[in-house]
């Protein structure tokens, strides 16, 4: 919950769609992309944009961008501007690099030697400052403060061995990967093709879905149904609402060509020898929607296992288990199941009070938690509560909630956190406060329960988080040991340790 309250967010979400079969298509490509972006709205609420094309060599791109939520940016009239189209890509943004302005809205469109390209990007380049200076030294002017414009300009660079009449997009993408190793998942549209690319470390998610006819969604012949098109998305949670079936993940370092005919792997760029993969574990902890699938497992199931592991590591005598609505609910259910305690709601959320609510005076600011939550006091009066949260980052958000529960009759309030303490910022697309702001680095952390007013506080261990994530993957690999494993979560521990423990070894 504190992730949400503090505005700790991932940078954005990307979504692309291409119709199969003969063109012009009857598939409503702009509407599919818009609905796909609505499904990714949790990844960014600042701005949205869609670029579409009919796939003709004339390269007439149709563009609409705007500030705000997707449903506000795209009206029926604005969607009409994106017709007639056979393919397109879209983007929803939360800025971790670049300021929140219309000029930074994606996708970006630039002219290259071989026609226009459109690019949408999720992540944050770790060497953006150096790349910006390098491009400017080569005479490339930059009109925005976004990392994504750097990517677009790098893709516009012509490789030394490329012929003037034949673009070598694999060479251009590999050049980008050589210039900046991480962090990005990106979509690039050129003529009648969408290229889907994930950095060699696999830091940000990207997956592919197959559009099938609505009549086939619940039919027995689902696997053999006709493909109406292909979609590619930051998360699979956006597939169901548009009639798409999960197909597969884009692998770390993979360059995928998606056309009206098929999905084809063009190349897989390896990491430097010995380097582990680095999928962001906070996708599992908080950022992703619980119904999304990463590495063959549903995020909800991982969060539930985190709660079960937390119950093993930090049991406590109590009467009930609850949560601060609603990102930690799966972990709370897992904790309750493992402990044999009932799961009971103690708070209900006012969904119409957001972070941007204007608080005109001190009295209303002090009542911030009461504005956001209603108290279900009949459920817990005189009882001992185990309250599960997904994070305690600064420590100043959970404290008023504990106070509220005590004033409403709770006998005891024990806090259990379904992720380890965060000790260091992340520079790969997550907006985490400075090291000095993090409660895990303050003297108060040594007696955190007293500081926030709880009876006890225990975090999930790093090892517990990793084992919760890896459990299903290991089981699947043991069952399919003849297949090459895709992304070993054990390798991820080095990256997790950097953010959580500051250990880069």
PyMOL commands that set and color helices and strands:
alter all, ss='L'
color gray80, all
select helices_A, chain A and resi 2-6+29-38+41-43+70-73+76-80+102-104+128-137+147-156+169-179+214-216+236-238+240-242+282-287+299-313+329-339+362-366+368-372+377-379+398-407+435-437+439-441+443-452+462-479+489-500
alter helices_A, ss='H'
color red, helices_A
select strands_A, chain A and resi 12-19+47-53+62-67+87-93+108-112+115-123+184-190+193-198+207-212+227-233+244-249+254-258+263-268+293-294+297-298+320-323+342-343+347-349+373-375+384-389+412-417+456-459
alter strands_A, ss='S'
color yellow, strands_A
deselect
rebuild
show_as cartoon
